[in-house]
Amino acid sequence: MNSIKAAADQDLKTKWWTDARFGMFIHWGLYAIPAKGEWIMYAERTPVQEYEKWAAQFNPTKFNANAWVKLAKDAGMRYIVITAKHHDGFAMFHSRSDTYNIVDATPFGRDPMLELAEACKEAGIALCFYYSHVIDWHHPDSMHKEHNNTWDYNQEEKQFSKYWHGKVKPQLTELLTEYGRVGLLWFDTAGGLSEENSRDIVQHVRNLQPDCLINSRVSHIMGMGDYVSKGDNEIGMSGEDTRPWETPMTLNQSWGYTTKDQVWKSTESLLHKLVNVIGKGGNLLLNVGPSPEGTIPELSADRLREVGEWTHRNAEAIYGTTGSPFPCELTWGAVTTKPGRVYLHIHNDKWPEHEVRVHGIRNRITRAYMLADPNQRELKVVQTYEVSLDLYTLILEVPSQPSDTHVSVL
Ligand code: FHN
């Protein structure tokens, strides 16, 4: 296959996801019970036998897949990535290859991934799974270059292939064959994974669901996977990545449920971050950490609903757009585009007194209006043509007040 055709096929494969722009990340597991985040087992060097006791208590009877999916939809999120297995090794789905899972090891006895798969299908949301493929503090043979369970297991005795072929690959087979179409697999912390195993896992996914996307954290080998996962909460610079990319982001400062961390990002700050990401051509994957009862904390849900009011009003300027064509950072906000359209996302706290100037526009603008204005009243536009550059400068007269909450789009 020639490289132009291969690149076009790859664009087509990722299109649903690059169009979606905004997704919900869910970190949910036994660690919700102690409520100190998902690293508690490692942080406190909890012995496996002790940690397993949380499973005997885990009974999230308030879990309602439809309610979670509805919240994601209300927020304007178009895909969900949920921890099918995090570093603690506990499967949040009915795994036939390892009884350390939510159906066999808890009084709850239901498979939330099945319920989510159904709810997502009904709502038109893509369901995706997070799977910790290298770190597994429960399995005696998992091996990461740094973060291993050294308190229960002897490092010298580890046989990684037992973990790889006995747990990782069989569980991935289950996730990719029993839950319908999986939008993407979100791998994490590949530290120390060999090139052979990296290629093996990618091929395994491709064999089972060729259209399932894979994030770059599957391996440390450059260019693996279908898109780049940026660092946690990292937005980066325009044009930094040649491949599609995504920022995973917390709502407070934690991924898993915690009662301690109450440092919440405001709705305004979340909207600024969302437009910053999409203006640079990326996706935002915003996290919630559900409680041990199975509910999404109200402080998270409230913020997501507020974000959703904005995303629904401004859907046209978010989904299916590409990032700003301008190479520079914009001090007042962000730009997204679609064929024949330029959207200026202006932070309300940077609202200009009279006008906005945008340099370097390739085509003449025929009409400008505020996106939140149902009557689409025309704004006055002056355009000057720079002959030497073959580009226009746009001078847009703006109303005295912004038209929307936190960020106004025109
Ligand atoms: O160690 C994990 C962490 O718990 C969380 O899952 C994040 C999400 O991006 N990934 C790892 C750290 O980067």
Boltz pocket constraint, residues with backbone or C-beta under 6 A from the ligand:
constraints:
  - pocket:
      binder: B
      contacts: [[A, 38], [A, 39], [A, 188], [A, 189], [A, 232], [A, 248], [A, 255]]
      max_distance: 6.0
